[in-house]
Amino acid sequence: MKKSYSLYTVLFLLLIVTLPGCDIVVGIFKAGVWVGVILVIAVLVLIIWLIRKLFR
């Protein structure tokens, strides 16, 4: 367990050093927006499906 933690720490530090800060922030926000959009669509589809099941 300790070995994998150390490996992840080294990889994370390498990523921080090699990528410019703005690129990291842009990537995080792009992923966040798309994950949010997909979740909202999934919840809306689920609600519509449940409503249709209840009233048939």
N, C-alpha and C positions, 0 to 999 in steps of 0.2 A: 504494500500500500504506500509506503513512504517513497519507494522508488518512482512510482507513477506520478506522485505529487511533485517530486523534484523535476521530473521530465516536463510536466505541464508548466511548472514555474519557469523553467529555462525557455521553453517554447514561447510562453507569453512574453517574457522579457525580450526575447529575440524579435518577436512581432512588434512590440512597442518601439524598439530601437530602429528597426528597419522601415517601418511605415510612418509616413508623416501623420501628425495628429489629426489634421483635417480629414484625411481619407478614412481614418478609423471612425470618426464621428459621423461622417456622411454614410458610411456603410451601416452603422448601427441604426441610424434614423431611417434609412431606406428599408432595412429589414423590419423595423418596428412598424412603419407605415403599412407595408404589404401584409405583415402578419395581422395587423389590426383590421385591414380591409377584408382579408379572408375570413377572419373570425366573425366580423359583422355579417357578412354574406351567409356564412354557415348558420349563424343564429337565426337570421331572418328566414332562411329556407326551412329550418327546423320548426319555427313557430308557424309558418304557413302550412307545413305538412301536418302538424298537430291539430291545427284548426280545421283543416279539411277532414282529418280522421274523425274528429269529434262531431261534425255536422253532417256526416254521410249516413 
